[in-house]
Amino acid sequence: MGETLTDEQARERLARFEAVLAGLVDEQERTAAELERLRAAGRTRTATYQQLAGRKLALRTAASLFEAQGLL
């Protein structure tokens, strides 16, 4: 981690970080939509719903790390 990056390496690394962030935001949206669909169907006690609710919490935690750095 202590190595100096070239400008090109730094740009590539930034692009990878941005791709991860975009994927995180996308997954948050998809998870929230699926939870809403299950909620509307009255399926809040299913294993799928519980797993998605846990995933939503994990995604929220990850997003908060980006938010703390002003990246979201």
Order of alpha helices (4+ residues) and beta strands (2+ residues): alpha-alpha
